[in-house]
Amino acid sequence: MHNPFKSLEKDPGLKSRLKKKARRASPVAAPDAAGRPAEKSEDELFLHAFADVAPLNKGGRDVARAAAPVQTAPAPPPTFARLLEENIEFEMDYTHEFITGQVRGLDAKIFRKLKAGEFSVQAHLDLHGMNTDQAKLAVLDFLRRCYMEGKRCVLLIPGRGRNSPMGQGVLRQELTTWLTQAPLKRVVLAFTTALPKHGGSGAVYLLLRQVRKDSGKIAWEDVFVDLDG
């Protein structure tokens, strides 16, 4: 710790000046037996000279360091699967008889082959007689199994909806929503109305992605829980 009084030992002139100051400021001491003023010790003179000096507040190395600001940990970066899901967008077209949808950026040649029925249909699901909730659950379960088994082209048969109000196929309309939302948008590349030999406007070709190990876990279970609840 810094001690300013150590300079007294290094500077004899300073010590002499302080003693003179102390004599002028101090009251006259009682004389001794010979009638001479009594001499005060150096310690008494020093203490008297600095009697009105108040100690300084702590400073320099004695001051406690201010607490470092608390820094919150940065949010973890989004996973590859989350980035993939957030960036998936579909280009769609929908009419009374015809529906199409494809992931933006899909090779045009692949989509043309799907529309032309050039991919072999590896599995199919008929939704006739199901209500909306039943159909959604069936589609989710069917496409999950097909995707995990590595199937690429499948056929969904929602029907034409001739018995539906206004002749509009309710399941056909709902199907486009299901296919373009999580979790199905993570596995679907494209879909389009099938050729007449496969059901025409009452059926839909689906092209599925290949299974990728780095695509992350698809939360199928969360959807099934919501449907059951």
C-alpha positions in Angstrom: 0.0 0.0 0.0 1.3 3.5 -0.8 2.4 5.4 2.4 3.0 9.1 1.8 4.8 9.5 5.2 7.7 7.4 4.1 8.9 10.5 2.2 9.8 12.1 5.5 12.7 9.6 5.9 14.0 10.4 2.4 13.7 14.2 2.6 15.3 15.6 5.8 14.4 19.2 4.7 10.7 18.2 4.7 10.9 16.8 8.2 12.6 20.1 9.4 9.9 22.2 7.8 7.1 20.2 9.4 8.8 20.6 12.9 8.9 24.4 12.4 5.3 24.4 11.4 4.3 22.4 14.4 6.2 24.8 16.8 4.4 27.8 15.4 1.0 26.1 15.6 1.4 24.5 19.0 0.8 26.3 22.3 3.8 27.2 24.4 4.8 24.3 26.5 5.3 24.7 30.3 8.9 25.7 31.1 11.2 23.2 32.8 13.0 23.7 36.1 15.6 26.0 34.5 12.8 28.2 33.0 13.3 27.0 29.4 10.4 25.7 27.3 10.1 22.0 27.3 11.1 20.3 24.0 8.5 18.0 22.5 9.4 14.7 20.9 9.5 14.3 17.1 6.5 12.0 17.3 4.5 14.6 19.3 5.4 17.3 16.8 4.5 15.1 13.9 1.1 14.1 15.3 0.3 17.7 16.2 1.2 19.0 12.7 -1.2 16.5 11.2 -3.9 16.5 13.8 -6.5 18.2 11.5 -5.7 15.9 8.5 -8.6 13.5 7.8 -7.7 10.1 6.2 -8.5 9.9 2.5 -11.1 7.5 1.3 -9.7 4.2 0.0 -8.3 4.5 -3.5 -6.0 2.8 -5.9 -5.5 -0.8 -5.2 -7.8 -0.7 -2.1 -10.9 0.0 -4.2 -12.9 -3.1 -4.8 -13.4 -3.8 -8.5 -16.9 -3.3 -9.8 -18.7 -6.5 -10.4 -18.5 -7.6 -14.0 -21.8 -7.3 -15.9 -23.7 -10.5 -16.0 -23.7 -11.8 -19.6 -26.5 -14.1 -20.6 -25.5 -17.1 -22.7 -26.3 -16.6 -26.4 -29.2 -18.6 -27.8 -28.1 -21.8 -29.4 -28.0 -21.7 -33.2 -31.0 -23.3 -35.0 -30.4 -26.9 -35.9 -30.1 -28.0 -39.6 -33.6 -29.6 -39.3 -35.1 -26.3 -38.0 -33.5 -24.2 -40.8 -34.7 -26.7 -43.3 -38.3 -26.6 -42.1 -38.4 -22.8 -41.9 -37.1 -22.4 -45.4 -39.4 -24.9 -47.1 -41.9 -23.1 -49.4 -44.3 -24.6 -51.9 -45.4 -23.3 -55.2 -49.1 -24.4 -55.6 -51.9 -24.3 -58.1 -55.5 -25.4 -57.3 -58.6 -25.6 -59.4 -61.9 -27.5 -59.1 -60.4 -30.5 -60.9 -56.7 -30.1 -60.6 -54.1 -29.6 -57.8 -50.4 -29.3 -57.9 -47.7 -28.4 -55.4 -43.9 -28.5 -55.4 -41.1 -27.4 -53.2 -39.7 -24.1 -54.5 -36.5 -24.9 -56.5 -37.4 -28.5 -57.4 -35.9 -29.6 -60.7 -38.6 -29.0 -63.4 -37.8 -32.3 -65.1 -38.6 -34.2 -61.9 -42.0 -32.4 -61.6 -42.9 -33.1 -65.2 -42.1 -36.8 -64.8 -44.4 -36.9 -61.7 -47.3 -35.2 -63.6 -46.8 -37.6 -66.5 -47.1 -40.6 -64.2 -43.6 -41.8 -65.1 -42.7 -42.8 -61.5 -43.8 -46.2 -60.4 -46.5 -46.0 -57.6 -45.1 -47.9 -54.7 -48.0 -47.7 -52.3 -51.5 -46.1 -52.1 -54.0 -45.0 -49.5 -57.8 -44.8 -50.1 -59.5 -42.1 -47.9 -63.1 -42.8 -49.1 -65.6 -42.9 -46.2 -63.3 -41.1 -43.7 -64.1 -37.8 -42.0 -61.4 -35.0 -41.9 -59.9 -36.1 -38.6 -59.7 -39.8 -39.6 -58.3 -38.9 -43.0 -55.5 -36.7 -41.5 -54.5 -39.3 -39.0 -54.4 -42.0 -41.8 -52.4 -39.7 -44.1 -49.8 -38.9 -41.4 -49.4 -42.6 -40.5 -49.3 -43.7 -44.1 -46.7 -41.2 -45.2 -44.5 -41.7 -42.1 -44.3 -45.4 -42.9 -43.6 -44.8 -46.6 -40.9 -42.3 -45.9 -39.2 -44.5 -43.3 -39.3 -47.4 -45.7 -37.7 -45.4 -48.4 -40.6 -45.3 -50.8 -40.5 -42.3 -53.2 -43.8 -42.2 -55.2 -47.1 -43.0 -53.5 -50.8 -42.4 -54.4 -53.4 -40.8 -52.1 -57.1 -41.2 -53.1 -59.2 -38.5 -51.4 -62.1 -38.9 -53.9 -63.7 -36.3 -56.1 -66.1 -35.1 -53.4 -69.2 -35.5 -55.5 -71.3 -36.1 -52.4 -69.8 -33.2 -50.5 -71.6 -29.8 -50.2 -71.4 -27.8 -53.5 -69.7 -30.8 -55.0 -66.3 -29.6 -53.6 -64.0 -32.3 -52.3 -63.3 -31.4 -48.7 -60.5 -33.9 -48.3 -58.8 -32.7 -51.5 -58.8 -29.2 -50.1 -57.5 -30.3 -46.7 -54.9 -32.5 -48.2 -53.0 -29.5 -49.7 -52.8 -27.9 -46.3 -51.6 -31.1 -44.6 -48.9 -31.7 -47.2 -47.5 -28.2 -46.9 -47.3 -27.9 -43.1 -45.1 -29.6 -40.5 -44.4 -32.4 -40.2 -45.3 -33.5 -43.7 -43.6 -30.6 -45.5 -40.3 -32.1 -44.2 -40.9 -35.3 -46.3 -42.9 -34.1 -49.3 -41.2 -32.8 -52.5 -44.2 -32.5 -54.8 -47.8 -33.6 -55.4 -50.1 -33.4 -58.4 -53.4 -34.8 -59.6 -53.1 -38.3 -60.9 -53.7 -39.5 -64.5 -57.1 -41.0 -65.3 -55.7 -44.5 -65.1 -54.9 -43.9 -61.4 -58.1 -42.1 -60.4 -57.9 -38.7 -62.2 -59.0 -35.7 -60.2 -60.0 -38.0 -57.3 -56.3 -39.1 -56.7 -53.0 -37.4 -56.1 -49.4 -38.5 -56.8 -46.9 -37.7 -54.1 -43.2 -37.6 -54.5 -41.3 -38.1 -51.2 -37.8 -37.1 -50.1 -35.1 -39.6 -49.6 -34.4 -40.4 -45.9 -31.4 -38.4 -44.7 -29.6 -39.1 -41.5 -28.8 -35.4 -41.0 -32.4 -34.2 -41.4 -33.1 -34.4 -37.7 -36.0 -36.0 -35.9 -39.4 -35.4 -37.4 -41.9 -34.8 -34.6 -44.6 -37.2 -35.8 -45.6 -38.1 -32.2 -46.6 -34.5 -31.3 -49.1 -34.4 -34.2 -50.6 -37.8 -33.2 -51.0 -36.6 -29.6 -52.8 -33.5 -30.7 -55.2 -35.5 -32.9 -55.9 -38.0 -30.1 -56.5 -35.1 -27.6 
